[in-house]
Each structure stands twice: as C-alpha cells, then as structure tokens.
Amino acid sequence: MYDRKQLRIGTAIEMEHVKKTWTAQHQQRFAQNIAKAHLREYRSYYMVLPGAEKRMAAIDKRMRH
C-alpha cells in the first residue's frame, strides 16, 4: 500500500517527533505511523515536502515585514 522508498524517507523525517526516552523500536514504530498517516492522505507527501517547506518559509518571511 505504501511506496517503500517514501515510507523509509518519511519514517526518518518523522523521527523528530519521537521521545528519546522511548525504546528504539517504539521510536521507529511511532515515526512510521506518522509517515503512514501522511502517505494515506497524499501518496507523494515526502516527495513534495522539501519544496513546500521552502515555499512556507518564504511566505513567513514576507509576512514578518
């Protein structure tokens, strides 16, 4: 159901949301569940994320001025 490459990339990205006190297995599972949720919503989520973050940063910068 999930593209393996996208799930691997997404899991790595979502590791920023895990608690460091959790076991490595729990951290991995938690991050993977977040990635799966994003990929259920948008199959290309992690392919477009870098560009989307750049656009959001540019908009935020303009809003501050």
mmCIF file of the N, C-alpha and C atoms, coordinates in Angstrom:
data_MODEL
# 
_entry.id   MODEL 
# 
loop_
_atom_site.group_PDB 
_atom_site.id 
_atom_site.type_symbol 
_atom_site.label_atom_id 
_atom_site.label_alt_id 
_atom_site.label_comp_id 
_atom_site.label_asym_id 
_atom_site.label_entity_id 
_atom_site.label_seq_id 
_atom_site.pdbx_PDB_ins_code 
_atom_site.Cartn_x 
_atom_site.Cartn_y 
_atom_site.Cartn_z 
_atom_site.occupancy 
_atom_site.B_iso_or_equiv 
_atom_site.pdbx_formal_charge 
_atom_site.auth_seq_id 
_atom_site.auth_comp_id 
_atom_site.auth_asym_id 
_atom_site.auth_atom_id 
_atom_site.pdbx_PDB_model_num 
ATOM 1   N N  . MET A 1 1  ? 0.817  -1.198 0.000  1.00 0.00 ? 1  MET A N  1 
ATOM 2   C CA . MET A 1 1  ? 0.000  0.000  0.000  1.00 0.00 ? 1  MET A CA 1 
ATOM 3   C C  . MET A 1 1  ? 0.863  1.265  0.000  1.00 0.00 ? 1  MET A C  1 
ATOM 4   N N  . TYR A 1 2  ? 1.992  1.212  0.670  1.00 0.00 ? 2  TYR A N  1 
ATOM 5   C CA . TYR A 1 2  ? 2.871  2.374  0.728  1.00 0.00 ? 2  TYR A CA 1 
ATOM 6   C C  . TYR A 1 2  ? 4.093  2.137  -0.150 1.00 0.00 ? 2  TYR A C  1 
ATOM 7   N N  . ASP A 1 3  ? 4.532  3.185  -0.810 1.00 0.00 ? 3  ASP A N  1 
ATOM 8   C CA . ASP A 1 3  ? 5.783  3.113  -1.549 1.00 0.00 ? 3  ASP A CA 1 
ATOM 9   C C  . ASP A 1 3  ? 6.908  2.959  -0.523 1.00 0.00 ? 3  ASP A C  1 
ATOM 10  N N  . ARG A 1 4  ? 7.705  1.916  -0.675 1.00 0.00 ? 4  ARG A N  1 
ATOM 11  C CA . ARG A 1 4  ? 8.748  1.629  0.333  1.00 0.00 ? 4  ARG A CA 1 
ATOM 12  C C  . ARG A 1 4  ? 9.728  2.785  0.512  1.00 0.00 ? 4  ARG A C  1 
ATOM 13  N N  . LYS A 1 5  ? 10.138 3.375  -0.583 1.00 0.00 ? 5  LYS A N  1 
ATOM 14  C CA . LYS A 1 5  ? 11.093 4.481  -0.500 1.00 0.00 ? 5  LYS A CA 1 
ATOM 15  C C  . LYS A 1 5  ? 10.476 5.666  0.239  1.00 0.00 ? 5  LYS A C  1 
ATOM 16  N N  . GLN A 1 6  ? 9.228  6.001  -0.093 1.00 0.00 ? 6  GLN A N  1 
ATOM 17  C CA . GLN A 1 6  ? 8.557  7.110  0.576  1.00 0.00 ? 6  GLN A CA 1 
ATOM 18  C C  . GLN A 1 6  ? 8.365  6.823  2.061  1.00 0.00 ? 6  GLN A C  1 
ATOM 19  N N  . LEU A 1 7  ? 8.035  5.583  2.394  1.00 0.00 ? 7  LEU A N  1 
ATOM 20  C CA . LEU A 1 7  ? 7.849  5.226  3.798  1.00 0.00 ? 7  LEU A CA 1 
ATOM 21  C C  . LEU A 1 7  ? 9.172  5.308  4.559  1.00 0.00 ? 7  LEU A C  1 
ATOM 22  N N  . ARG A 1 8  ? 10.249 4.865  3.950  1.00 0.00 ? 8  ARG A N  1 
ATOM 23  C CA . ARG A 1 8  ? 11.574 4.936  4.588  1.00 0.00 ? 8  ARG A CA 1 
ATOM 24  C C  . ARG A 1 8  ? 11.978 6.397  4.812  1.00 0.00 ? 8  ARG A C  1 
ATOM 25  N N  . ILE A 1 9  ? 11.808 7.223  3.792  1.00 0.00 ? 9  ILE A N  1 
ATOM 26  C CA . ILE A 1 9  ? 12.142 8.648  3.906  1.00 0.00 ? 9  ILE A CA 1 
ATOM 27  C C  . ILE A 1 9  ? 11.256 9.299  4.974  1.00 0.00 ? 9  ILE A C  1 
ATOM 28  N N  . GLY A 1 10 ? 9.974  9.022  4.909  1.00 0.00 ? 10 GLY A N  1 
ATOM 29  C CA . GLY A 1 10 ? 9.030  9.613  5.856  1.00 0.00 ? 10 GLY A CA 1 
ATOM 30  C C  . GLY A 1 10 ? 9.317  9.216  7.289  1.00 0.00 ? 10 GLY A C  1 
ATOM 31  N N  . THR A 1 11 ? 9.635  7.956  7.499  1.00 0.00 ? 11 THR A N  1 
ATOM 32  C CA . THR A 1 11 ? 9.944  7.488  8.853  1.00 0.00 ? 11 THR A CA 1 
ATOM 33  C C  . THR A 1 11 ? 11.165 8.221  9.395  1.00 0.00 ? 11 THR A C  1 
ATOM 34  N N  . ALA A 1 12 ? 12.175 8.391  8.565  1.00 0.00 ? 12 ALA A N  1 
ATOM 35  C CA . ALA A 1 12 ? 13.377 9.109  9.004  1.00 0.00 ? 12 ALA A CA 1 
ATOM 36  C C  . ALA A 1 12 ? 13.051 10.554 9.353  1.00 0.00 ? 12 ALA A C  1 
ATOM 37  N N  . ILE A 1 13 ? 12.240 11.197 8.547  1.00 0.00 ? 13 ILE A N  1 
ATOM 38  C CA . ILE A 1 13 ? 11.864 12.594 8.800  1.00 0.00 ? 13 ILE A CA 1 
ATOM 39  C C  . ILE A 1 13 ? 11.049 12.709 10.082 1.00 0.00 ? 13 ILE A C  1 
ATOM 40  N N  . GLU A 1 14 ? 10.121 11.803 10.277 1.00 0.00 ? 14 GLU A N  1 
ATOM 41  C CA . GLU A 1 14 ? 9.223  11.886 11.431 1.00 0.00 ? 14 GLU A CA 1 
ATOM 42  C C  . GLU A 1 14 ? 9.882  11.490 12.744 1.00 0.00 ? 14 GLU A C  1 
ATOM 43  N N  . MET A 1 15 ? 11.105 11.007 12.709 1.00 0.00 ? 15 MET A N  1 
ATOM 44  C CA . MET A 1 15 ? 11.828 10.683 13.945 1.00 0.00 ? 15 MET A CA 1 
ATOM 45  C C  . MET A 1 15 ? 12.001 11.926 14.819 1.00 0.00 ? 15 MET A C  1 
ATOM 46  N N  . GLU A 1 16 ? 11.843 13.107 14.243 1.00 0.00 ? 16 GLU A N  1 
ATOM 47  C CA . GLU A 1 16 ? 11.959 14.334 15.042 1.00 0.00 ? 16 GLU A CA 1 
ATOM 48  C C  . GLU A 1 16 ? 10.849 14.439 16.084 1.00 0.00 ? 16 GLU A C  1 
ATOM 49  N N  . HIS A 1 17 ? 9.789  13.652 15.939 1.00 0.00 ? 17 HIS A N  1 
ATOM 50  C CA . HIS A 1 17 ? 8.648  13.730 16.851 1.00 0.00 ? 17 HIS A CA 1 
ATOM 51  C C  . HIS A 1 17 ? 8.676  12.687 17.969 1.00 0.00 ? 17 HIS A C  1 
ATOM 52  N N  . VAL A 1 18 ? 9.658  11.808 17.970 1.00 0.00 ? 18 VAL A N  1 
ATOM 53  C CA . VAL A 1 18 ? 9.688  10.745 18.982 1.00 0.00 ? 18 VAL A CA 1 
ATOM 54  C C  . VAL A 1 18 ? 10.347 11.240 20.265 1.00 0.00 ? 18 VAL A C  1 
ATOM 55  N N  . LYS A 1 19 ? 10.031 10.568 21.341 1.00 0.00 ? 19 LYS A N  1 
ATOM 56  C CA . LYS A 1 19 ? 10.667 10.883 22.617 1.00 0.00 ? 19 LYS A CA 1 
ATOM 57  C C  . LYS A 1 19 ? 11.931 10.048 22.743 1.00 0.00 ? 19 LYS A C  1 
ATOM 58  N N  . LYS A 1 20 ? 12.994 10.679 23.083 1.00 0.00 ? 20 LYS A N  1 
ATOM 59  C CA . LYS A 1 20 ? 14.284 9.989  23.160 1.00 0.00 ? 20 LYS A CA 1 
ATOM 60  C C  . LYS A 1 20 ? 14.334 8.972  24.292 1.00 0.00 ? 20 LYS A C  1 
ATOM 61  N N  . THR A 1 21 ? 13.392 9.048  25.211 1.00 0.00 ? 21 THR A N  1 
ATOM 62  C CA . THR A 1 21 ? 13.361 8.094  26.315 1.00 0.00 ? 21 THR A CA 1 
ATOM 63  C C  . THR A 1 21 ? 12.693 6.777  25.912 1.00 0.00 ? 21 THR A C  1 
ATOM 64  N N  . TRP A 1 22 ? 12.026 6.757  24.759 1.00 0.00 ? 22 TRP A N  1 
ATOM 65  C CA . TRP A 1 22 ? 11.390 5.536  24.287 1.00 0.00 ? 22 TRP A CA 1 
ATOM 66  C C  . TRP A 1 22 ? 12.436 4.563  23.778 1.00 0.00 ? 22 TRP A C  1 
ATOM 67  N N  . THR A 1 23 ? 12.055 3.301  23.694 1.00 0.00 ? 23 THR A N  1 
ATOM 68  C CA . THR A 1 23 ? 12.952 2.314  23.091 1.00 0.00 ? 23 THR A CA 1 
ATOM 69  C C  . THR A 1 23 ? 13.089 2.614  21.602 1.00 0.00 ? 23 THR A C  1 
ATOM 70  N N  . ALA A 1 24 ? 14.175 2.151  21.016 1.00 0.00 ? 24 ALA A N  1 
ATOM 71  C CA . ALA A 1 24 ? 14.406 2.382  19.584 1.00 0.00 ? 24 ALA A CA 1 
ATOM 72  C C  . ALA A 1 24 ? 13.265 1.796  18.756 1.00 0.00 ? 24 ALA A C  1 
ATOM 73  N N  . GLN A 1 25 ? 12.770 0.649  19.160 1.00 0.00 ? 25 GLN A N  1 
ATOM 74  C CA . GLN A 1 25 ? 11.667 0.013  18.433 1.00 0.00 ? 25 GLN A CA 1 
ATOM 75  C C  . GLN A 1 25 ? 10.406 0.868  18.497 1.00 0.00 ? 25 GLN A C  1 
ATOM 76  N N  . HIS A 1 26 ? 10.108 1.406  19.673 1.00 0.00 ? 26 HIS A N  1 
ATOM 77  C CA . HIS A 1 26 ? 8.924  2.257  19.832 1.00 0.00 ? 26 HIS A CA 1 
ATOM 78  C C  . HIS A 1 26 ? 9.097  3.543  19.023 1.00 0.00 ? 26 HIS A C  1 
ATOM 79  N N  . GLN A 1 27 ? 10.283 4.126  19.058 1.00 0.00 ? 27 GLN A N  1 
ATOM 80  C CA . GLN A 1 27 ? 10.547 5.333  18.270 1.00 0.00 ? 27 GLN A CA 1 
ATOM 81  C C  . GLN A 1 27 ? 10.287 5.076  16.791 1.00 0.00 ? 27 GLN A C  1 
ATOM 82  N N  . GLN A 1 28 ? 10.823 3.978  16.294 1.00 0.00 ? 28 GLN A N  1 
ATOM 83  C CA . GLN A 1 28 ? 10.683 3.615  14.878 1.00 0.00 ? 28 GLN A CA 1 
ATOM 84  C C  . GLN A 1 28 ? 9.209  3.419  14.510 1.00 0.00 ? 28 GLN A C  1 
ATOM 85  N N  . ARG A 1 29 ? 8.500  2.687  15.338 1.00 0.00 ? 29 ARG A N  1 
ATOM 86  C CA . ARG A 1 29 ? 7.086  2.406  15.066 1.00 0.00 ? 29 ARG A CA 1 
ATOM 87  C C  . ARG A 1 29 ? 6.257  3.689  15.086 1.00 0.00 ? 29 ARG A C  1 
ATOM 88  N N  . PHE A 1 30 ? 6.521  4.555  16.054 1.00 0.00 ? 30 PHE A N  1 
ATOM 89  C CA . PHE A 1 30 ? 5.787  5.814  16.170 1.00 0.00 ? 30 PHE A CA 1 
ATOM 90  C C  . PHE A 1 30 ? 6.020  6.681  14.930 1.00 0.00 ? 30 PHE A C  1 
ATOM 91  N N  . ALA A 1 31 ? 7.287  6.842  14.552 1.00 0.00 ? 31 ALA A N  1 
ATOM 92  C CA . ALA A 1 31 ? 7.626  7.652  13.378 1.00 0.00 ? 31 ALA A CA 1 
ATOM 93  C C  . ALA A 1 31 ? 7.017  7.051  12.112 1.00 0.00 ? 31 ALA A C  1 
ATOM 94  N N  . GLN A 1 32 ? 7.045  5.735  12.009 1.00 0.00 ? 32 GLN A N  1 
ATOM 95  C CA . GLN A 1 32 ? 6.478  5.075  10.832 1.00 0.00 ? 32 GLN A CA 1 
ATOM 96  C C  . GLN A 1 32 ? 4.960  5.280  10.776 1.00 0.00 ? 32 GLN A C  1 
ATOM 97  N N  . ASN A 1 33 ? 4.297  5.268  11.910 1.00 0.00 ? 33 ASN A N  1 
ATOM 98  C CA . ASN A 1 33 ? 2.849  5.505  11.925 1.00 0.00 ? 33 ASN A CA 1 
ATOM 99  C C  . ASN A 1 33 ? 2.515  6.922  11.468 1.00 0.00 ? 33 ASN A C  1 
ATOM 100 N N  . ILE A 1 34 ? 3.316  7.890  11.860 1.00 0.00 ? 34 ILE A N  1 
ATOM 101 C CA . ILE A 1 34 ? 3.105  9.257  11.387 1.00 0.00 ? 34 ILE A CA 1 
ATOM 102 C C  . ILE A 1 34 ? 3.292  9.309  9.877  1.00 0.00 ? 34 ILE A C  1 
ATOM 103 N N  . ALA A 1 35 ? 4.364  8.704  9.393  1.00 0.00 ? 35 ALA A N  1 
ATOM 104 C CA . ALA A 1 35 ? 4.638  8.687  7.954  1.00 0.00 ? 35 ALA A CA 1 
ATOM 105 C C  . ALA A 1 35 ? 3.493  8.020  7.195  1.00 0.00 ? 35 ALA A C  1 
ATOM 106 N N  . LYS A 1 36 ? 2.998  6.914  7.703  1.00 0.00 ? 36 LYS A N  1 
ATOM 107 C CA . LYS A 1 36 ? 1.890  6.217  7.043  1.00 0.00 ? 36 LYS A CA 1 
ATOM 108 C C  . LYS A 1 36 ? 0.644  7.100  6.980  1.00 0.00 ? 36 LYS A C  1 
ATOM 109 N N  . ALA A 1 37 ? 0.380  7.832  8.051  1.00 0.00 ? 37 ALA A N  1 
ATOM 110 C CA . ALA A 1 37 ? -0.789 8.722  8.063  1.00 0.00 ? 37 ALA A CA 1 
ATOM 111 C C  . ALA A 1 37 ? -0.659 9.787  6.972  1.00 0.00 ? 37 ALA A C  1 
ATOM 112 N N  . HIS A 1 38 ? 0.525  10.376 6.850  1.00 0.00 ? 38 HIS A N  1 
ATOM 113 C CA . HIS A 1 38 ? 0.744  11.371 5.796  1.00 0.00 ? 38 HIS A CA 1 
ATOM 114 C C  . HIS A 1 38 ? 0.606  10.740 4.414  1.00 0.00 ? 38 HIS A C  1 
ATOM 115 N N  . LEU A 1 39 ? 1.152  9.554  4.241  1.00 0.00 ? 39 LEU A N  1 
ATOM 116 C CA . LEU A 1 39 ? 1.115  8.894  2.932  1.00 0.00 ? 39 LEU A CA 1 
ATOM 117 C C  . LEU A 1 39 ? -0.289 8.405  2.570  1.00 0.00 ? 39 LEU A C  1 
ATOM 118 N N  . ARG A 1 40 ? -1.126 8.119  3.563  1.00 0.00 ? 40 ARG A N  1 
ATOM 119 C CA . ARG A 1 40 ? -2.524 7.777  3.267  1.00 0.00 ? 40 ARG A CA 1 
ATOM 120 C C  . ARG A 1 40 ? -3.246 8.986  2.703  1.00 0.00 ? 40 ARG A C  1 
ATOM 121 N N  . GLU A 1 41 ? -2.903 10.148 3.229  1.00 0.00 ? 41 GLU A N  1 
ATOM 122 C CA . GLU A 1 41 ? -3.550 11.384 2.785  1.00 0.00 ? 41 GLU A CA 1 
ATOM 123 C C  . GLU A 1 41 ? -3.025 11.818 1.418  1.00 0.00 ? 41 GLU A C  1 
ATOM 124 N N  . TYR A 1 42 ? -1.709 11.791 1.247  1.00 0.00 ? 42 TYR A N  1 
ATOM 125 C CA . TYR A 1 42 ? -1.061 12.196 -0.005 1.00 0.00 ? 42 TYR A CA 1 
ATOM 126 C C  . TYR A 1 42 ? 0.053  11.213 -0.316 1.00 0.00 ? 42 TYR A C  1 
ATOM 127 N N  . ARG A 1 43 ? -0.074 10.459 -1.371 1.00 0.00 ? 43 ARG A N  1 
ATOM 128 C CA . ARG A 1 43 ? 0.919  9.446  -1.717 1.00 0.00 ? 43 ARG A CA 1 
ATOM 129 C C  . ARG A 1 43 ? 2.290  10.053 -2.013 1.00 0.00 ? 43 ARG A C  1 
ATOM 130 N N  . SER A 1 44 ? 2.331  11.315 -2.406 1.00 0.00 ? 44 SER A N  1 
ATOM 131 C CA . SER A 1 44 ? 3.600  11.970 -2.756 1.00 0.00 ? 44 SER A CA 1 
ATOM 132 C C  . SER A 1 44 ? 4.087  12.912 -1.656 1.00 0.00 ? 44 SER A C  1 
ATOM 133 N N  . TYR A 1 45 ? 3.571  12.763 -0.451 1.00 0.00 ? 45 TYR A N  1 
ATOM 134 C CA . TYR A 1 45 ? 3.840  13.703 0.641  1.00 0.00 ? 45 TYR A CA 1 
ATOM 135 C C  . TYR A 1 45 ? 5.323  14.016 0.804  1.00 0.00 ? 45 TYR A C  1 
ATOM 136 N N  . TYR A 1 46 ? 6.144  13.002 0.870  1.00 0.00 ? 46 TYR A N  1 
ATOM 137 C CA . TYR A 1 46 ? 7.567  13.230 1.140  1.00 0.00 ? 46 TYR A CA 1 
ATOM 138 C C  . TYR A 1 46 ? 8.346  13.629 -0.104 1.00 0.00 ? 46 TYR A C  1 
ATOM 139 N N  . MET A 1 47 ? 7.738  13.499 -1.272 1.00 0.00 ? 47 MET A N  1 
ATOM 140 C CA . MET A 1 47 ? 8.379  13.976 -2.497 1.00 0.00 ? 47 MET A CA 1 
ATOM 141 C C  . MET A 1 47 ? 8.224  15.489 -2.612 1.00 0.00 ? 47 MET A C  1 
ATOM 142 N N  . VAL A 1 48 ? 7.101  16.017 -2.144 1.00 0.00 ? 48 VAL A N  1 
ATOM 143 C CA . VAL A 1 48 ? 6.842  17.451 -2.280 1.00 0.00 ? 48 VAL A CA 1 
ATOM 144 C C  . VAL A 1 48 ? 7.166  18.236 -1.015 1.00 0.00 ? 48 VAL A C  1 
ATOM 145 N N  . LEU A 1 49 ? 7.404  17.555 0.087  1.00 0.00 ? 49 LEU A N  1 
ATOM 146 C CA . LEU A 1 49 ? 7.647  18.233 1.359  1.00 0.00 ? 49 LEU A CA 1 
ATOM 147 C C  . LEU A 1 49 ? 8.784  19.253 1.316  1.00 0.00 ? 49 LEU A C  1 
ATOM 148 N N  . PRO A 1 50 ? 9.947  18.919 0.758  1.00 0.00 ? 50 PRO A N  1 
ATOM 149 C CA . PRO A 1 50 ? 11.027 19.917 0.747  1.00 0.00 ? 50 PRO A CA 1 
ATOM 150 C C  . PRO A 1 50 ? 10.645 21.222 0.043  1.00 0.00 ? 50 PRO A C  1 
ATOM 151 N N  . GLY A 1 51 ? 9.988  21.109 -1.089 1.00 0.00 ? 51 GLY A N  1 
ATOM 152 C CA . GLY A 1 51 ? 9.562  22.312 -1.818 1.00 0.00 ? 51 GLY A CA 1 
ATOM 153 C C  . GLY A 1 51 ? 8.499  23.079 -1.056 1.00 0.00 ? 51 GLY A C  1 
ATOM 154 N N  . ALA A 1 52 ? 7.586  22.357 -0.419 1.00 0.00 ? 52 ALA A N  1 
ATOM 155 C CA . ALA A 1 52 ? 6.525  23.003 0.352  1.00 0.00 ? 52 ALA A CA 1 
ATOM 156 C C  . ALA A 1 52 ? 7.110  23.769 1.532  1.00 0.00 ? 52 ALA A C  1 
ATOM 157 N N  . GLU A 1 53 ? 8.111  23.184 2.199  1.00 0.00 ? 53 GLU A N  1 
ATOM 158 C CA . GLU A 1 53 ? 8.738  23.866 3.337  1.00 0.00 ? 53 GLU A CA 1 
ATOM 159 C C  . GLU A 1 53 ? 9.438  25.141 2.885  1.00 0.00 ? 53 GLU A C  1 
ATOM 160 N N  . LYS A 1 54 ? 10.071 25.109 1.725  1.00 0.00 ? 54 LYS A N  1 
ATOM 161 C CA . LYS A 1 54 ? 10.736 26.313 1.201  1.00 0.00 ? 54 LYS A CA 1 
ATOM 162 C C  . LYS A 1 54 ? 9.711  27.397 0.890  1.00 0.00 ? 54 LYS A C  1 
ATOM 163 N N  . ARG A 1 55 ? 8.596  27.012 0.283  1.00 0.00 ? 55 ARG A N  1 
ATOM 164 C CA . ARG A 1 55 ? 7.552  27.999 -0.033 1.00 0.00 ? 55 ARG A CA 1 
ATOM 165 C C  . ARG A 1 55 ? 6.960  28.589 1.239  1.00 0.00 ? 55 ARG A C  1 
ATOM 166 N N  . MET A 1 56 ? 6.720  27.751 2.254  1.00 0.00 ? 56 MET A N  1 
ATOM 167 C CA . MET A 1 56 ? 6.173  28.257 3.509  1.00 0.00 ? 56 MET A CA 1 
ATOM 168 C C  . MET A 1 56 ? 7.147  29.215 4.193  1.00 0.00 ? 56 MET A C  1 
ATOM 169 N N  . ALA A 1 57 ? 8.428  28.901 4.168  1.00 0.00 ? 57 ALA A N  1 
ATOM 170 C CA . ALA A 1 57 ? 9.431  29.780 4.782  1.00 0.00 ? 57 ALA A CA 1 
ATOM 171 C C  . ALA A 1 57 ? 9.458  31.125 4.079  1.00 0.00 ? 57 ALA A C  1 
ATOM 172 N N  . ALA A 1 58 ? 9.353  31.120 2.762  1.00 0.00 ? 58 ALA A N  1 
ATOM 173 C CA . ALA A 1 58 ? 9.360  32.371 2.001  1.00 0.00 ? 58 ALA A CA 1 
ATOM 174 C C  . ALA A 1 58 ? 8.119  33.201 2.326  1.00 0.00 ? 58 ALA A C  1 
ATOM 175 N N  . ILE A 1 59 ? 6.988  32.569 2.440  1.00 0.00 ? 59 ILE A N  1 
ATOM 176 C CA . ILE A 1 59 ? 5.742  33.279 2.791  1.00 0.00 ? 59 ILE A CA 1 
ATOM 177 C C  . ILE A 1 59 ? 5.852  33.849 4.192  1.00 0.00 ? 59 ILE A C  1 
ATOM 178 N N  . ASP A 1 60 ? 6.330  33.043 5.144  1.00 0.00 ? 60 ASP A N  1 
ATOM 179 C CA . ASP A 1 60 ? 6.501  33.532 6.511  1.00 0.00 ? 60 ASP A CA 1 
ATOM 180 C C  . ASP A 1 60 ? 7.426  34.729 6.570  1.00 0.00 ? 60 ASP A C  1 
ATOM 181 N N  . LYS A 1 61 ? 8.490  34.691 5.810  1.00 0.00 ? 61 LYS A N  1 
ATOM 182 C CA . LYS A 1 61 ? 9.451  35.798 5.789  1.00 0.00 ? 61 LYS A CA 1 
ATOM 183 C C  . LYS A 1 61 ? 8.776  37.075 5.285  1.00 0.00 ? 61 LYS A C  1 
ATOM 184 N N  . ARG A 1 62 ? 7.988  36.942 4.246  1.00 0.00 ? 62 ARG A N  1 
ATOM 185 C CA . ARG A 1 62 ? 7.274  38.121 3.715  1.00 0.00 ? 62 ARG A CA 1 
ATOM 186 C C  . ARG A 1 62 ? 6.247  38.641 4.711  1.00 0.00 ? 62 ARG A C  1 
ATOM 187 N N  . MET A 1 63 ? 5.641  37.752 5.473  1.00 0.00 ? 63 MET A N  1 
ATOM 188 C CA . MET A 1 63 ? 4.610  38.165 6.435  1.00 0.00 ? 63 MET A CA 1 
ATOM 189 C C  . MET A 1 63 ? 5.194  38.933 7.603  1.00 0.00 ? 63 MET A C  1 
ATOM 190 N N  . ARG A 1 64 ? 6.472  38.705 7.904  1.00 0.00 ? 64 ARG A N  1 
ATOM 191 C CA . ARG A 1 64 ? 7.122  39.399 9.028  1.00 0.00 ? 64 ARG A CA 1 
ATOM 192 C C  . ARG A 1 64 ? 7.430  40.856 8.711  1.00 0.00 ? 64 ARG A C  1 
ATOM 193 N N  . HIS A 1 65 ? 7.472  41.187 7.438  1.00 0.00 ? 65 HIS A N  1 
ATOM 194 C CA . HIS A 1 65 ? 7.832  42.561 7.041  1.00 0.00 ? 65 HIS A CA 1 
ATOM 195 C C  . HIS A 1 65 ? 6.628  43.421 6.863  1.00 0.00 ? 65 HIS A C  1 
# 
